[in-house]
Amino acid sequence: MKTYLVLIVLSILVLGCSDDDPVFVEEGGELTLQKVATDSSNIAVWIPRESLTSRNMESMGYGAVINPNSDKLFIFLDGGGACFNGITCNFNLDRFSEEDFYERLASEQSLLLNRESDENQFKDWNVIFVPYATGDVHVGTNPSADVPNNGPSDQAMVGANNFSVILSDLNEYFTSNGGLSEVVFAGSSAGGFGVMPNYFQLKTSLANNVPTTAIIDAGQIFRDESLLTPCLVEQWESLWNISASLPADLNTIVQQTYSYDIQKVYEYSSLKYPEDNFGFLSYYEDGTNTVFYSFGQQNCNYPPQTLVSGAAFKSGLLDLKSEVLDNLDNWKVFYKTGTSHTFLGDANLSQSINGTSLNQWLLQLRQGEVEDLFE
């Protein structure tokens, strides 16, 4: 039975983890967003940065499409598993190169990145693609992590630090070009987990007093401690140093009682930024994240002997909605029946509930005129 469960875990992790010429920079120079806007506007460009670090400690970069005629910005945190033991790390990238970026772009079907479709509400926006190769769901601040249970050693799990570098570039560009009128900050899977812990530095560094919408796709941070178990939180905190990426005034703003600081991000964001809008997307029986949460079962017994059931996962989602999100006016959910993992990669964003497509719902979310949709 133990071997069988390990095979199930491996197979689900494999399934769940998700032609313009590039701009070249003269030796000794650094490609800036201003140069992209001037020389390569409205095409996808890789921005290399020595200060962005993957978990194998190689430098990497990020993707950008800059429209000098737009003052709107869409930021997407990419997904792709997590690294907190030997099994999970095997299915998480430890590097991300310029070649990886262009290959990913060529294979991407999401409506959100289709600049030819009038159905894409972001088609003329500035777009930033934040790659994922730190294993820490974009929240880490640990430059040298040793992963337990046959995991790799000396890993740079610095996703939150990397995002700070990107925000600095964006702040420089938009400060010099008239500022921003709207920001949408989204992420799927690991990127979905990373949106809220990074939301606070986004607002502080770039989008203070700018209307902002957050879209969390398959980034379920549960209140239910039978899912988000104490030992799992301890593993993630010890590896990724999550607390260092959370705001200093977290406990001053949040009024309700939670077991862990990471659970406070929903209430904090709602109270700190009451004019912003927050959307939470999830399938009730997410067949990928049920596996990741299984590593917290039976006091984090490794490898997991039992898998979190779809029914338990759905119960955790409904508990999060009724006990936390329903009390926050600017948080709304899009909960759909099924075992699929993410929503935002869909070519049409046509997933619908009660006759409303996800694409329509996201527009309503941005406008602050949306309602909870759940099956």
Contacts in CASP RR format, 6 or more apart in sequence:
PFRMAT RR
TARGET T0000
AUTHOR 0000-0000-0000
METHOD contacts of the structure
MODEL  1
MKTYLVLIVLSILVLGCSDDDPVFVEEGGELTLQKVATDSSNIAVWIPRE
SLTSRNMESMGYGAVINPNSDKLFIFLDGGGACFNGITCNFNLDRFSEED
FYERLASEQSLLLNRESDENQFKDWNVIFVPYATGDVHVGTNPSADVPNN
GPSDQAMVGANNFSVILSDLNEYFTSNGGLSEVVFAGSSAGGFGVMPNYF
QLKTSLANNVPTTAIIDAGQIFRDESLLTPCLVEQWESLWNISASLPADL
NTIVQQTYSYDIQKVYEYSSLKYPEDNFGFLSYYEDGTNTVFYSFGQQNC
NYPPQTLVSGAAFKSGLLDLKSEVLDNLDNWKVFYKTGTSHTFLGDANLS
QSINGTSLNQWLLQLRQGEVEDLFE
1 305 0 8 1.000
2 303 0 8 1.000
2 305 0 8 1.000
5 303 0 8 1.000
5 304 0 8 1.000
5 305 0 8 1.000
5 306 0 8 1.000
5 307 0 8 1.000
6 87 0 8 1.000
6 303 0 8 1.000
8 291 0 8 1.000
8 307 0 8 1.000
9 87 0 8 1.000
9 291 0 8 1.000
9 294 0 8 1.000
9 303 0 8 1.000
9 304 0 8 1.000
9 307 0 8 1.000
10 87 0 8 1.000
10 91 0 8 1.000
12 287 0 8 1.000
12 288 0 8 1.000
12 291 0 8 1.000
13 81 0 8 1.000
13 87 0 8 1.000
13 88 0 8 1.000
13 90 0 8 1.000
13 91 0 8 1.000
13 288 0 8 1.000
13 291 0 8 1.000
14 91 0 8 1.000
15 288 0 8 1.000
16 80 0 8 1.000
16 81 0 8 1.000
16 189 0 8 1.000
16 287 0 8 1.000
16 288 0 8 1.000
16 341 0 8 1.000
17 79 0 8 1.000
17 80 0 8 1.000
17 81 0 8 1.000
17 91 0 8 1.000
17 92 0 8 1.000
17 189 0 8 1.000
17 288 0 8 1.000
18 78 0 8 1.000
18 79 0 8 1.000
18 80 0 8 1.000
18 81 0 8 1.000
18 188 0 8 1.000
18 189 0 8 1.000
18 341 0 8 1.000
18 342 0 8 1.000
19 106 0 8 1.000
20 40 0 8 1.000
20 43 0 8 1.000
20 44 0 8 1.000
22 45 0 8 1.000
22 46 0 8 1.000
22 98 0 8 1.000
22 102 0 8 1.000
23 31 0 8 1.000
23 35 0 8 1.000
23 36 0 8 1.000
23 39 0 8 1.000
23 40 0 8 1.000
23 45 0 8 1.000
25 31 0 8 1.000
25 35 0 8 1.000
25 48 0 8 1.000
31 45 0 8 1.000
31 47 0 8 1.000
31 48 0 8 1.000
32 169 0 8 1.000
32 172 0 8 1.000
32 173 0 8 1.000
33 47 0 8 1.000
33 64 0 8 1.000
33 66 0 8 1.000
33 169 0 8 1.000
33 170 0 8 1.000
33 172 0 8 1.000
33 173 0 8 1.000
34 172 0 8 1.000
34 173 0 8 1.000
34 176 0 8 1.000
34 177 0 8 1.000
36 45 0 8 1.000
36 47 0 8 1.000
36 64 0 8 1.000
36 66 0 8 1.000
37 66 0 8 1.000
37 67 0 8 1.000
37 68 0 8 1.000
37 173 0 8 1.000
37 177 0 8 1.000
38 68 0 8 1.000
40 66 0 8 1.000
41 66 0 8 1.000
41 67 0 8 1.000
41 68 0 8 1.000
42 65 0 8 1.000
42 66 0 8 1.000
42 67 0 8 1.000
42 115 0 8 1.000
43 65 0 8 1.000
44 63 0 8 1.000
44 64 0 8 1.000
44 65 0 8 1.000
44 101 0 8 1.000
44 102 0 8 1.000
44 105 0 8 1.000
44 129 0 8 1.000
45 63 0 8 1.000
45 64 0 8 1.000
45 65 0 8 1.000
45 66 0 8 1.000
46 61 0 8 1.000
46 62 0 8 1.000
46 63 0 8 1.000
46 98 0 8 1.000
46 101 0 8 1.000
46 102 0 8 1.000
47 61 0 8 1.000
47 62 0 8 1.000
47 63 0 8 1.000
47 64 0 8 1.000
47 169 0 8 1.000
48 59 0 8 1.000
48 60 0 8 1.000
48 61 0 8 1.000
48 98 0 8 1.000
49 59 0 8 1.000
49 60 0 8 1.000
49 61 0 8 1.000
49 62 0 8 1.000
49 165 0 8 1.000
49 166 0 8 1.000
49 169 0 8 1.000
50 59 0 8 1.000
51 59 0 8 1.000
51 165 0 8 1.000
52 59 0 8 1.000
52 60 0 8 1.000
52 61 0 8 1.000
52 62 0 8 1.000
52 162 0 8 1.000
52 165 0 8 1.000
52 166 0 8 1.000
53 59 0 8 1.000
53 60 0 8 1.000
53 134 0 8 1.000
53 143 0 8 1.000
53 156 0 8 1.000
53 158 0 8 1.000
53 161 0 8 1.000
53 162 0 8 1.000
54 60 0 8 1.000
54 93 0 8 1.000
54 94 0 8 1.000
54 95 0 8 1.000
54 96 0 8 1.000
54 133 0 8 1.000
54 134 0 8 1.000
54 156 0 8 1.000
55 83 0 8 1.000
55 94 0 8 1.000
55 95 0 8 1.000
55 133 0 8 1.000
55 134 0 8 1.000
55 135 0 8 1.000
55 136 0 8 1.000
55 145 0 8 1.000
55 152 0 8 1.000
55 155 0 8 1.000
55 156 0 8 1.000
55 157 0 8 1.000
56 94 0 8 1.000
56 95 0 8 1.000
56 133 0 8 1.000
56 155 0 8 1.000
56 156 0 8 1.000
57 154 0 8 1.000
57 156 0 8 1.000
58 95 0 8 1.000
60 95 0 8 1.000
60 96 0 8 1.000
60 97 0 8 1.000
60 131 0 8 1.000
60 133 0 8 1.000
61 96 0 8 1.000
61 98 0 8 1.000
61 101 0 8 1.000
61 131 0 8 1.000
62 128 0 8 1.000
62 129 0 8 1.000
62 130 0 8 1.000
62 131 0 8 1.000
62 166 0 8 1.000
63 101 0 8 1.000
63 128 0 8 1.000
63 129 0 8 1.000
63 130 0 8 1.000
63 131 0 8 1.000
64 126 0 8 1.000
64 127 0 8 1.000
64 128 0 8 1.000
64 129 0 8 1.000
65 115 0 8 1.000
65 126 0 8 1.000
65 127 0 8 1.000
66 126 0 8 1.000
66 173 0 8 1.000
67 124 0 8 1.000
67 125 0 8 1.000
67 126 0 8 1.000
68 177 0 8 1.000
69 124 0 8 1.000
70 124 0 8 1.000
70 125 0 8 1.000
70 126 0 8 1.000
71 174 0 8 1.000
71 177 0 8 1.000
71 178 0 8 1.000
71 179 0 8 1.000
71 180 0 8 1.000
71 181 0 8 1.000
71 182 0 8 1.000
72 122 0 8 1.000
72 124 0 8 1.000
72 125 0 8 1.000
72 126 0 8 1.000
72 180 0 8 1.000
72 181 0 8 1.000
72 182 0 8 1.000
72 183 0 8 1.000
72 184 0 8 1.000
73 125 0 8 1.000
73 126 0 8 1.000
73 127 0 8 1.000
73 128 0 8 1.000
73 170 0 8 1.000
73 174 0 8 1.000
73 180 0 8 1.000
73 182 0 8 1.000
73 183 0 8 1.000
73 184 0 8 1.000
74 112 0 8 1.000
74 122 0 8 1.000
74 125 0 8 1.000
74 126 0 8 1.000
74 127 0 8 1.000
74 128 0 8 1.000
74 183 0 8 1.000
74 184 0 8 1.000
74 186 0 8 1.000
75 127 0 8 1.000
75 128 0 8 1.000
75 130 0 8 1.000
75 183 0 8 1.000
75 184 0 8 1.000
75 185 0 8 1.000
75 186 0 8 1.000
75 202 0 8 1.000
76 112 0 8 1.000
76 127 0 8 1.000
76 128 0 8 1.000
76 129 0 8 1.000
76 130 0 8 1.000
76 186 0 8 1.000
76 187 0 8 1.000
76 188 0 8 1.000
76 344 0 8 1.000
77 130 0 8 1.000
77 132 0 8 1.000
77 138 0 8 1.000
77 163 0 8 1.000
77 185 0 8 1.000
77 186 0 8 1.000
77 187 0 8 1.000
77 188 0 8 1.000
77 190 0 8 1.000
77 191 0 8 1.000
77 192 0 8 1.000
77 194 0 8 1.000
77 195 0 8 1.000
77 198 0 8 1.000
78 104 0 8 1.000
78 129 0 8 1.000
78 130 0 8 1.000
78 131 0 8 1.000
78 132 0 8 1.000
78 187 0 8 1.000
78 188 0 8 1.000
78 190 0 8 1.000
78 191 0 8 1.000
79 132 0 8 1.000
79 187 0 8 1.000
79 188 0 8 1.000
79 189 0 8 1.000
79 190 0 8 1.000
79 191 0 8 1.000
79 192 0 8 1.000
80 91 0 8 1.000
80 92 0 8 1.000
80 93 0 8 1.000
80 132 0 8 1.000
80 189 0 8 1.000
80 190 0 8 1.000
81 88 0 8 1.000
81 91 0 8 1.000
81 92 0 8 1.000
81 132 0 8 1.000
81 135 0 8 1.000
81 137 0 8 1.000
81 189 0 8 1.000
81 190 0 8 1.000
81 292 0 8 1.000
82 88 0 8 1.000
82 92 0 8 1.000
82 135 0 8 1.000
82 136 0 8 1.000
82 137 0 8 1.000
82 190 0 8 1.000
82 193 0 8 1.000
82 292 0 8 1.000
83 89 0 8 1.000
83 92 0 8 1.000
83 94 0 8 1.000
83 135 0 8 1.000
83 136 0 8 1.000
83 147 0 8 1.000
83 151 0 8 1.000
83 152 0 8 1.000
83 155 0 8 1.000
83 157 0 8 1.000
83 239 0 8 1.000
84 147 0 8 1.000
84 148 0 8 1.000
84 235 0 8 1.000
84 236 0 8 1.000
84 239 0 8 1.000
84 295 0 8 1.000
85 147 0 8 1.000
85 148 0 8 1.000
85 149 0 8 1.000
85 150 0 8 1.000
85 151 0 8 1.000
85 235 0 8 1.000
85 295 0 8 1.000
85 302 0 8 1.000
86 147 0 8 1.000
86 149 0 8 1.000
86 150 0 8 1.000
86 151 0 8 1.000
86 152 0 8 1.000
87 149 0 8 1.000
87 303 0 8 1.000
88 292 0 8 1.000
88 295 0 8 1.000
89 135 0 8 1.000
89 147 0 8 1.000
89 151 0 8 1.000
89 152 0 8 1.000
92 133 0 8 1.000
92 135 0 8 1.000
93 100 0 8 1.000
93 132 0 8 1.000
93 133 0 8 1.000
93 135 0 8 1.000
94 133 0 8 1.000
94 135 0 8 1.000
94 152 0 8 1.000
94 155 0 8 1.000
95 133 0 8 1.000
96 131 0 8 1.000
96 132 0 8 1.000
96 133 0 8 1.000
100 131 0 8 1.000
101 129 0 8 1.000
101 131 0 8 1.000
104 131 0 8 1.000
105 113 0 8 1.000
105 129 0 8 1.000
108 345 0 8 1.000
109 345 0 8 1.000
109 346 0 8 1.000
109 347 0 8 1.000
110 344 0 8 1.000
110 345 0 8 1.000
110 346 0 8 1.000
110 347 0 8 1.000
111 117 0 8 1.000
111 119 0 8 1.000
111 120 0 8 1.000
111 345 0 8 1.000
111 346 0 8 1.000
111 347 0 8 1.000
111 348 0 8 1.000
111 349 0 8 1.000
111 359 0 8 1.000
112 120 0 8 1.000
112 122 0 8 1.000
112 186 0 8 1.000
112 344 0 8 1.000
112 345 0 8 1.000
112 349 0 8 1.000
113 120 0 8 1.000
113 127 0 8 1.000
114 120 0 8 1.000
114 123 0 8 1.000
114 347 0 8 1.000
115 123 0 8 1.000
115 124 0 8 1.000
116 123 0 8 1.000
117 123 0 8 1.000
119 348 0 8 1.000
119 349 0 8 1.000
119 359 0 8 1.000
121 359 0 8 1.000
121 362 0 8 1.000
121 363 0 8 1.000
121 366 0 8 1.000
122 184 0 8 1.000
125 184 0 8 1.000
128 166 0 8 1.000
128 170 0 8 1.000
130 138 0 8 1.000
130 162 0 8 1.000
130 163 0 8 1.000
130 166 0 8 1.000
132 138 0 8 1.000
132 190 0 8 1.000
132 191 0 8 1.000
134 140 0 8 1.000
134 156 0 8 1.000
134 157 0 8 1.000
134 158 0 8 1.000
134 159 0 8 1.000
134 162 0 8 1.000
135 155 0 8 1.000
135 157 0 8 1.000
135 190 0 8 1.000
136 142 0 8 1.000
136 157 0 8 1.000
136 158 0 8 1.000
136 159 0 8 1.000
136 160 0 8 1.000
136 239 0 8 1.000
136 240 0 8 1.000
137 190 0 8 1.000
137 191 0 8 1.000
137 192 0 8 1.000
137 193 0 8 1.000
137 194 0 8 1.000
137 240 0 8 1.000
138 159 0 8 1.000
138 160 0 8 1.000
138 162 0 8 1.000
138 163 0 8 1.000
138 190 0 8 1.000
138 191 0 8 1.000
138 193 0 8 1.000
138 194 0 8 1.000
138 197 0 8 1.000
138 198 0 8 1.000
139 159 0 8 1.000
139 160 0 8 1.000
139 193 0 8 1.000
139 194 0 8 1.000
139 197 0 8 1.000
139 198 0 8 1.000
139 240 0 8 1.000
139 242 0 8 1.000
139 245 0 8 1.000
140 157 0 8 1.000
140 158 0 8 1.000
140 159 0 8 1.000
140 160 0 8 1.000
140 161 0 8 1.000
140 240 0 8 1.000
140 241 0 8 1.000
140 242 0 8 1.000
140 244 0 8 1.000
140 245 0 8 1.000
141 157 0 8 1.000
141 158 0 8 1.000
141 159 0 8 1.000
141 160 0 8 1.000
141 161 0 8 1.000
141 240 0 8 1.000
141 241 0 8 1.000
141 242 0 8 1.000
141 244 0 8 1.000
141 245 0 8 1.000
142 156 0 8 1.000
142 157 0 8 1.000
142 158 0 8 1.000
142 239 0 8 1.000
142 240 0 8 1.000
142 241 0 8 1.000
143 156 0 8 1.000
143 157 0 8 1.000
143 158 0 8 1.000
143 161 0 8 1.000
144 154 0 8 1.000
144 155 0 8 1.000
144 156 0 8 1.000
145 154 0 8 1.000
145 155 0 8 1.000
145 156 0 8 1.000
145 157 0 8 1.000
145 239 0 8 1.000
145 240 0 8 1.000
146 153 0 8 1.000
146 154 0 8 1.000
146 155 0 8 1.000
147 153 0 8 1.000
147 155 0 8 1.000
147 239 0 8 1.000
148 235 0 8 1.000
149 302 0 8 1.000
157 239 0 8 1.000
157 240 0 8 1.000
157 241 0 8 1.000
160 197 0 8 1.000
160 198 0 8 1.000
160 201 0 8 1.000
160 244 0 8 1.000
160 245 0 8 1.000
163 198 0 8 1.000
163 201 0 8 1.000
163 202 0 8 1.000
164 201 0 8 1.000
164 205 0 8 1.000
167 201 0 8 1.000
167 202 0 8 1.000
167 205 0 8 1.000
167 206 0 8 1.000
168 205 0 8 1.000
170 206 0 8 1.000
171 205 0 8 1.000
171 206 0 8 1.000
174 180 0 8 1.000
174 206 0 8 1.000
180 206 0 8 1.000
180 207 0 8 1.000
180 210 0 8 1.000
181 210 0 8 1.000
181 211 0 8 1.000
182 210 0 8 1.000
182 211 0 8 1.000
182 212 0 8 1.000
182 213 0 8 1.000
182 366 0 8 1.000
183 202 0 8 1.000
183 206 0 8 1.000
183 207 0 8 1.000
183 210 0 8 1.000
183 211 0 8 1.000
183 212 0 8 1.000
183 213 0 8 1.000
184 212 0 8 1.000
184 213 0 8 1.000
184 214 0 8 1.000
184 215 0 8 1.000
184 366 0 8 1.000
185 195 0 8 1.000
185 198 0 8 1.000
185 199 0 8 1.000
185 202 0 8 1.000
185 212 0 8 1.000
185 213 0 8 1.000
185 214 0 8 1.000
185 215 0 8 1.000
186 192 0 8 1.000
186 195 0 8 1.000
186 214 0 8 1.000
186 215 0 8 1.000
186 216 0 8 1.000
186 217 0 8 1.000
186 344 0 8 1.000
187 194 0 8 1.000
187 195 0 8 1.000
187 215 0 8 1.000
187 216 0 8 1.000
187 217 0 8 1.000
187 344 0 8 1.000
188 217 0 8 1.000
188 218 0 8 1.000
188 342 0 8 1.000
188 343 0 8 1.000
188 344 0 8 1.000
188 345 0 8 1.000
189 217 0 8 1.000
189 218 0 8 1.000
189 219 0 8 1.000
189 288 0 8 1.000
189 289 0 8 1.000
189 341 0 8 1.000
189 342 0 8 1.000
191 217 0 8 1.000
191 219 0 8 1.000
192 216 0 8 1.000
192 217 0 8 1.000
192 218 0 8 1.000
192 219 0 8 1.000
193 219 0 8 1.000
193 220 0 8 1.000
193 221 0 8 1.000
194 219 0 8 1.000
195 214 0 8 1.000
195 215 0 8 1.000
195 216 0 8 1.000
195 219 0 8 1.000
196 214 0 8 1.000
196 216 0 8 1.000
196 221 0 8 1.000
196 265 0 8 1.000
196 266 0 8 1.000
196 269 0 8 1.000
197 242 0 8 1.000
197 245 0 8 1.000
197 246 0 8 1.000
197 262 0 8 1.000
197 265 0 8 1.000
198 245 0 8 1.000
199 214 0 8 1.000
199 265 0 8 1.000
199 269 0 8 1.000
200 246 0 8 1.000
200 247 0 8 1.000
200 268 0 8 1.000
200 269 0 8 1.000
200 272 0 8 1.000
201 245 0 8 1.000
202 212 0 8 1.000
203 212 0 8 1.000
203 272 0 8 1.000
203 273 0 8 1.000
211 275 0 8 1.000
211 276 0 8 1.000
212 273 0 8 1.000
212 276 0 8 1.000
212 277 0 8 1.000
213 276 0 8 1.000
213 277 0 8 1.000
213 278 0 8 1.000
213 279 0 8 1.000
213 365 0 8 1.000
213 366 0 8 1.000
214 269 0 8 1.000
214 276 0 8 1.000
214 277 0 8 1.000
214 278 0 8 1.000
214 279 0 8 1.000
215 279 0 8 1.000
215 281 0 8 1.000
215 344 0 8 1.000
215 362 0 8 1.000
215 365 0 8 1.000
216 278 0 8 1.000
216 279 0 8 1.000
216 280 0 8 1.000
216 281 0 8 1.000
217 281 0 8 1.000
217 282 0 8 1.000
217 342 0 8 1.000
217 343 0 8 1.000
217 344 0 8 1.000
218 281 0 8 1.000
218 282 0 8 1.000
218 283 0 8 1.000
218 286 0 8 1.000
218 288 0 8 1.000
218 289 0 8 1.000
218 341 0 8 1.000
218 342 0 8 1.000
218 343 0 8 1.000
219 282 0 8 1.000
219 289 0 8 1.000
220 282 0 8 1.000
220 286 0 8 1.000
220 289 0 8 1.000
220 313 0 8 1.000
220 317 0 8 1.000
220 320 0 8 1.000
221 228 0 8 1.000
221 262 0 8 1.000
221 263 0 8 1.000
221 265 0 8 1.000
221 266 0 8 1.000
222 228 0 8 1.000
222 263 0 8 1.000
222 293 0 8 1.000
222 316 0 8 1.000
222 317 0 8 1.000
222 319 0 8 1.000
222 320 0 8 1.000
223 258 0 8 1.000
223 263 0 8 1.000
223 316 0 8 1.000
223 319 0 8 1.000
223 320 0 8 1.000
223 323 0 8 1.000
223 324 0 8 1.000
224 315 0 8 1.000
224 316 0 8 1.000
224 319 0 8 1.000
224 320 0 8 1.000
225 259 0 8 1.000
226 312 0 8 1.000
227 293 0 8 1.000
227 308 0 8 1.000
227 312 0 8 1.000
227 313 0 8 1.000
227 316 0 8 1.000
228 260 0 8 1.000
228 263 0 8 1.000
228 293 0 8 1.000
229 296 0 8 1.000
229 297 0 8 1.000
229 299 0 8 1.000
229 300 0 8 1.000
230 259 0 8 1.000
231 296 0 8 1.000
231 299 0 8 1.000
231 300 0 8 1.000
232 293 0 8 1.000
232 295 0 8 1.000
232 296 0 8 1.000
232 300 0 8 1.000
233 259 0 8 1.000
233 260 0 8 1.000
233 262 0 8 1.000
235 300 0 8 1.000
236 242 0 8 1.000
236 262 0 8 1.000
237 243 0 8 1.000
242 261 0 8 1.000
242 262 0 8 1.000
243 261 0 8 1.000
246 261 0 8 1.000
246 262 0 8 1.000
246 264 0 8 1.000
246 265 0 8 1.000
247 253 0 8 1.000
247 268 0 8 1.000
247 272 0 8 1.000
249 272 0 8 1.000
250 261 0 8 1.000
250 264 0 8 1.000
250 268 0 8 1.000
251 261 0 8 1.000
251 264 0 8 1.000
253 267 0 8 1.000
253 268 0 8 1.000
253 271 0 8 1.000
253 272 0 8 1.000
254 264 0 8 1.000
254 267 0 8 1.000
254 268 0 8 1.000
254 271 0 8 1.000
255 267 0 8 1.000
255 271 0 8 1.000
256 267 0 8 1.000
256 324 0 8 1.000
258 264 0 8 1.000
266 278 0 8 1.000
266 320 0 8 1.000
266 324 0 8 1.000
266 325 0 8 1.000
266 328 0 8 1.000
266 331 0 8 1.000
267 324 0 8 1.000
267 327 0 8 1.000
267 328 0 8 1.000
269 276 0 8 1.000
269 278 0 8 1.000
270 278 0 8 1.000
270 328 0 8 1.000
270 329 0 8 1.000
270 330 0 8 1.000
270 331 0 8 1.000
271 328 0 8 1.000
273 330 0 8 1.000
274 329 0 8 1.000
274 330 0 8 1.000
275 330 0 8 1.000
276 330 0 8 1.000
277 330 0 8 1.000
277 332 0 8 1.000
277 365 0 8 1.000
277 366 0 8 1.000
277 368 0 8 1.000
277 370 0 8 1.000
278 328 0 8 1.000
278 330 0 8 1.000
278 331 0 8 1.000
278 332 0 8 1.000
279 331 0 8 1.000
279 332 0 8 1.000
279 333 0 8 1.000
279 334 0 8 1.000
279 365 0 8 1.000
279 370 0 8 1.000
280 325 0 8 1.000
280 331 0 8 1.000
280 332 0 8 1.000
280 333 0 8 1.000
280 334 0 8 1.000
281 333 0 8 1.000
281 334 0 8 1.000
281 342 0 8 1.000
281 343 0 8 1.000
281 344 0 8 1.000
281 358 0 8 1.000
282 317 0 8 1.000
282 333 0 8 1.000
282 334 0 8 1.000
282 335 0 8 1.000
282 336 0 8 1.000
283 335 0 8 1.000
283 336 0 8 1.000
283 337 0 8 1.000
283 338 0 8 1.000
283 339 0 8 1.000
283 340 0 8 1.000
283 341 0 8 1.000
283 343 0 8 1.000
284 310 0 8 1.000
284 313 0 8 1.000
284 314 0 8 1.000
284 317 0 8 1.000
284 335 0 8 1.000
284 336 0 8 1.000
284 337 0 8 1.000
284 338 0 8 1.000
284 375 0 8 1.000
285 310 0 8 1.000
285 311 0 8 1.000
285 313 0 8 1.000
285 314 0 8 1.000
285 337 0 8 1.000
285 338 0 8 1.000
285 339 0 8 1.000
286 313 0 8 1.000
286 339 0 8 1.000
286 340 0 8 1.000
286 341 0 8 1.000
287 310 0 8 1.000
287 339 0 8 1.000
287 340 0 8 1.000
287 341 0 8 1.000
288 341 0 8 1.000
289 313 0 8 1.000
289 341 0 8 1.000
290 307 0 8 1.000
290 308 0 8 1.000
290 309 0 8 1.000
290 310 0 8 1.000
290 313 0 8 1.000
291 307 0 8 1.000
291 308 0 8 1.000
293 308 0 8 1.000
293 313 0 8 1.000
294 304 0 8 1.000
294 306 0 8 1.000
294 307 0 8 1.000
294 308 0 8 1.000
295 302 0 8 1.000
295 304 0 8 1.000
296 304 0 8 1.000
297 304 0 8 1.000
297 305 0 8 1.000
297 306 0 8 1.000
297 307 0 8 1.000
297 308 0 8 1.000
298 304 0 8 1.000
298 305 0 8 1.000
298 306 0 8 1.000
310 339 0 8 1.000
317 335 0 8 1.000
321 333 0 8 1.000
321 335 0 8 1.000
321 372 0 8 1.000
321 374 0 8 1.000
325 331 0 8 1.000
325 332 0 8 1.000
325 333 0 8 1.000
330 368 0 8 1.000
332 365 0 8 1.000
332 370 0 8 1.000
332 371 0 8 1.000
332 372 0 8 1.000
332 373 0 8 1.000
333 372 0 8 1.000
333 373 0 8 1.000
333 374 0 8 1.000
334 343 0 8 1.000
334 353 0 8 1.000
334 358 0 8 1.000
334 361 0 8 1.000
334 372 0 8 1.000
334 373 0 8 1.000
334 374 0 8 1.000
335 353 0 8 1.000
335 372 0 8 1.000
335 373 0 8 1.000
335 374 0 8 1.000
335 375 0 8 1.000
336 343 0 8 1.000
336 351 0 8 1.000
336 353 0 8 1.000
336 374 0 8 1.000
336 375 0 8 1.000
337 375 0 8 1.000
343 349 0 8 1.000
343 351 0 8 1.000
343 358 0 8 1.000
346 358 0 8 1.000
348 357 0 8 1.000
348 359 0 8 1.000
349 357 0 8 1.000
349 358 0 8 1.000
349 359 0 8 1.000
349 362 0 8 1.000
350 357 0 8 1.000
350 358 0 8 1.000
350 359 0 8 1.000
351 357 0 8 1.000
351 358 0 8 1.000
352 358 0 8 1.000
353 361 0 8 1.000
353 373 0 8 1.000
353 374 0 8 1.000
353 375 0 8 1.000
354 373 0 8 1.000
356 364 0 8 1.000
356 373 0 8 1.000
361 370 0 8 1.000
361 373 0 8 1.000
364 370 0 8 1.000
364 371 0 8 1.000
END
